């Protein structure tokens, strides 16, 4: 199995600063993505999600989808791109000062 932390890092770097912190004895972690000092997304990842490559991939895609929608990208275009490939790349982030924080995607 691939390293789940590397999958997360590959999906969101270099556009976002990534912070992964342990949240509990159950193995859950908090993923926080920030850009220019502003939190863009924050998501709890359970041990089950982290250890299942398919669930982790869907989680990453859902975070990417939420960020892209918040940035004003077309929902239909994003869904089409997500379903037609295994690419885990985000649309480019908005220019500085033009993004709105997204919490708890």
C-alpha positions in Angstrom: 0.0 0.0 0.0 1.2 3.5 -0.8 2.0 5.9 2.1 -1.3 7.8 2.8 0.6 10.8 4.0 2.6 11.0 0.7 -0.7 10.7 -1.3 -2.1 13.6 0.6 1.1 15.6 0.2 1.3 14.9 -3.5 -2.3 15.9 -4.0 -2.1 19.3 -2.4 1.5 20.5 -2.5 2.9 22.9 -3.7 -0.3 25.0 -3.8 -1.1 24.6 -0.1 0.8 24.3 3.2 -0.2 21.0 4.7 -0.5 20.3 8.4 -1.3 16.8 9.6 -1.9 16.4 13.3 -2.9 13.4 15.4 -6.3 14.0 17.0 -7.0 10.9 19.1 -6.0 7.5 20.3 -8.1 6.0 17.6 -5.5 7.1 15.0 -7.6 9.9 13.5 -5.7 12.9 12.1 -6.6 16.5 11.2 -5.7 17.7 7.8 -5.4 21.5 7.5 -4.6 23.2 4.2 -3.6 26.8 4.2 -2.5 29.3 1.6 -0.8 32.6 2.5 -1.6 32.1 6.2 -5.3 31.5 5.6 -7.0 28.2 6.3 -8.5 26.9 3.0 -9.7 23.5 4.2 -9.8 21.5 7.4 -10.9 17.8 7.5 -10.8 15.0 10.0 -9.4 11.8 8.5 -10.3 8.6 10.3 -7.8 5.7 10.6 -10.1 3.6 8.4 -10.1 6.3 5.7 -6.3 6.8 6.0 -5.6 3.0 5.7 -8.0 2.3 2.7 -6.4 3.7 -0.5 -9.8 4.0 -2.3 -11.5 5.8 0.6 -8.5 8.1 0.9 -8.5 8.9 -2.8 -12.3 9.8 -2.6 -11.6 11.9 0.5 -8.9 13.8 -1.3 -11.1 14.3 -4.3 -14.0 15.6 -2.2 -11.6 18.2 -0.6 -10.4 19.2 -4.0 -13.9 19.5 -5.2 -14.9 21.7 -2.3 -11.9 24.0 -2.7 -12.5 24.3 -6.5 -16.2 25.2 -6.0 -15.3 27.7 -3.4 -12.8 29.3 -5.8 -15.6 29.7 -8.4 -14.7 26.8 -10.8 -17.5 25.1 -12.6 -18.9 22.1 -10.6 -19.8 20.2 -13.8 -16.3 20.7 -15.3 -14.7 19.5 -12.1 -16.9 16.5 -11.8 -16.2 15.5 -15.4 -12.5 15.8 -14.8 -12.7 13.8 -11.6 -14.7 11.0 -13.2 -12.7 10.8 -16.4 -9.2 10.4 -14.9 -7.3 9.3 -11.8 -5.5 12.7 -11.7 -5.6 14.2 -8.2 -4.6 17.7 -9.2 -6.5 20.8 -8.1 -7.3 23.7 -10.3 -4.8 26.5 -9.6 -5.6 28.4 -6.4 -7.0 32.0 -6.7 -4.5 34.8 -6.7 -3.6 36.2 -3.3 -6.4 38.2 -1.7 -9.1 36.6 -3.9 -9.8 33.4 -1.9 -12.4 32.8 0.8 -11.6 30.4 3.6 -13.4 27.0 3.5 -13.8 25.3 6.9 -15.0 21.8 7.5 -15.4 20.6 4.0 
